[in-house]
Amino acid sequence: MSLRIVSLNAWGGRVYAPLMRYLVDVDADVICLQEVVRTPATTSDWLVYRDHDVELPQRAKLFDDIRAALPSHDAFFCPTARGTLFDGDAEIPSEFGLATFVRRSLAVIGQASDFVHGEFSPDGWGPHPRARNAHCVRLFSYEDGFPVTIVQMHGLRDLNGKGDTPARERQTEALIEIILNLWRGNERLVVCGDFNVLPESAMFGALADLGLSDLVTSRGHTDTRTSYYEKPGRFADYMLVTPDVEVVGFDVVEEPEVSDHRALLLEMR
């Protein structure tokens, strides 16, 4: 049997109907999502994020919607902040962060979550570059008879671009510390997410010291963005594996477009 893993920046659920269909139809064993919204204090389906002259629609209960659509999965939510979304002029407290969904036929034998940049903000989104975190799950596949550690991260967004900075160097160090807290070192490891870095980032050299190599760039993919993203610089999302991961298939999914990011889809043994 092979395991199917998806990594995707969900973009706050802005492309909601196609996103929900895809997450059900792809039938993945593990789904790693970034930019997920959870808003317990509202009955509205949609809210608005406002930041100066920017307004973005957000699916108010995206985490709960996906959890309901995937009843055969355990769901984990790791917020980075609780800030304000708007329902008209009404201010609604809402959480934002990572979500991981694991098929219940897999045993969760360990997990860890911590911040790779900044700290949790309970009373606002915080200054740029805003806090970011990572979530790590160690799973055991009964059918395959092996453990695998899967890590997702949402990398910090620097308004000056995606180049290497001291903050990104510290972010890499924090990510590696989280990985080493759970990963045994002699078993399969997958690291994925919206890293917000360039392919030439020093981050990949540091992760290579753990035996990790990236599937996006090594397989000739040059774009992890969809037509919803109109800026230059088409790399953001990556998926890395150790040599003991047998890659049955890997794709940077062009269709359907369910976000301004493309989904990364790995079939592994």
N, C-alpha and C positions, 0 to 999 in steps of 0.2 A: 504494500500500500504506500502511496505517496501522500505527503501533507501539502495542502494548498494554503499559502500565506499571501495576504493582500496588505499593502501599505498605501495610504491615501490621505492627503490633506483634504478634509471634507468641506472647507471653505464656509463654515458656519451653516451648511445646508442650503446654500443659495440656489443650487440646481436640484431642488428637493426630490421631485418625482423620479427623474432618471437615476439619481443617487440611490434612492431606496430600492428601485427595481434592480439595479446592479448589485447591491450588497446582498440581496436575496438570491438572485440568479447565479452569481459567481460561486456560491456554495463553498466558501472558503472555510477551512478549519480554524484559522486565526486571522482576525482582521485588526489591523493597527491603524487608528485614525487620529489625525491631528486637527486642530481647530474645531472642536466639538463644543456645543452649547448645551447647558443644562440650567433650566429656570423653573424651580419648584413654585415660585410665587406668582405664577400667571396662568390664566386659562386661555390666553391668546396663542394662536399658532405661529404668528410672526411678530417680531419686534425689530427695532431699528438701532443699530450702533451708530453713534455720532461722535466725530472727532474733528473739531473745527469745521472745515467745509466738506468733510467726507461723511456720507450717509450710506450705510450698507444694511440690507435686509438680513436678518438672522432667524433661522428656524428655532423658535423659542425652546422647544423641548426635544432637540435633535437626539440627545443621548437616549431619552426614554422611548422615542419613536423607533430608533434602531433596535433597542433592546426588545421591544414588543414584536418587531418584525423578524427577530432571530431567536425564537423560543428555545432552540436546541443549544444555545450558547450561554456561557456565563459572561457577565458584563462587568467591566472595571472602569471607573472614571477617576482621573487624576487631574484636578484643577490647578491652574497656575494663579488664578485671581478670581475675585468676585467684584464685578464692576457694574456699571449702569447701562441698561438698554432702555429704549423708550417705546411706549405704547401711546402714540399721540404725544401729548405733553407729560404723561405720567412716567415717572422714573421707576424702573423695575430692576431689582438686584438679580444678577445673572452670573453664572460661573462659566468659565472657558478653560479648555484644556485638552488632555489626551483621553481617548477611550480605546480599550482593548476588549475584543470579543473572542472567546475561546470555546470551541465545540466541547460539549460536556463529556464526550467519549474520551477526551484527553484529560489526564490528571494534572492539576496545577500543584506542583510539588515545591514551589518556591516563587516568591515575587519580591520585587523591590521597586520603589519609586523615590526619586529625589530631584532636586533642582540642579540643572547644569548652568543656569545663569539666574542670578537674583534670588528672591525669596517670595513665598506666597504673600499676596496682597489681598486682605479681606475687605478693604474699603475703597477700591478703585483699581483701574487697570494698571496704574503705575506709569512712570516715565519711560520713554524710549532709551535704549532697547529694553523691552519689557521682559519680565521673568519667563523662563522656559524650563521645561522638565523632561524627564525620561521615565519610561516604565519598562520594567524587565520581568518577564515570566519564564520560569523553568518548568517545562512540561514533560510528561512521560506518555509516550504512545504505546498503549497496550498491544495494538495490532503489529507494530513494528518492533517493539521490544527495546526501544532506546529513548533516552532523554534528549531534549533539545532546548536550548535557551534562546528566547526571542526578545529583542530589545528594540523599542522604538523611541525616537527623540524628535522634538520640534525645536530646531535650532533658532537662536536669537536672530531677530530682524534688525539690522543696522541700517538706519536711514541713509548712510553714506555708501552702501553697497555690500557685496558679498565677499570682499577680499579678507585676507587674514588680518586679525587684530589681536591685541593682548586678551581681550574678552573672549574671543573665539578660541584662543589657546587654552584659557582656563576652562572653557566649556568642554573642550576635548578631554582635558584631564579629569573633569568631573564625570563625564560619560564613562571613561575607562574605569574609574573608581566604582561606579554603579555596576558595570558589567562584572568586574572582578569580585564584587560582593556576592554574586550569585552563580556565575559560570564556573564550572569545575576545571576547565582548561583542557580536558581530554574528551570533550563531547561536542556535538554539533552546536554552532552558534550562528545566529542570523541577527544583523543589526540593520534597521531601516528607518525611514522617516523623511520628513522635509527638513533637511539640514541647513538650508539657506547658505550654502557655501559653493564655491566654484570647484570644478573637477581637479584643479591643481592645488587645492588647499592642503596645507600641512597636516590637516586632520587625517587624511587618508594614509599618510606615512606613519602616523602614530597608531592608527588602527591596524595597519599592516604588521606591526610588531606583535599583535595578537593572532596573526595568521589570517586576517580578514582581507578580502579583495572585493571590489565593487563590481556588480553585474551590469550596471547601467552603462558605464563608460567602456568596460572591457569587452562588451558585446556590440559596440558600435552605435549605441543610441545617442542621439545628439539633442533630444528635446524631451523634457518631462512636463511640459506645459501644454495647455489646450488653447483653442481659439478665444477663450474668455480672457486670456492673458495677453495684453497688447504691448508689453514692454520688451526691450531686448534683454538678452541673457536668459536662455531657455533651460538652464539647469537649476534644479532646487532639490530634487528627490533622489534618494539613493537606496540601494539594498546591497549589503555586504554579507559574505558567507565565509566560513572556514573551509579548508580543503576536504574535510570529512563530510561536508554536505554534498550529496549527489544531486546536481541540478537536472531534473527531468525536463523542465521547461521554464522559461522566463520571458516576460513580456512587459514592455512599457505601453500600456493599453491606450490606443488612439480612439477607439469607439467602444462604448458610448462615452461622450463627454459629460462628466458628472460633477465637475469642479473646474477651477482654473488650473488645477494640477491633474496630471494623468495618474491613474492607478498603476502601481507596480505589482505584478502577479508572479509569484514563484511557486513552482511545483518541485518538491524536494523529497528525497529519501535519505 
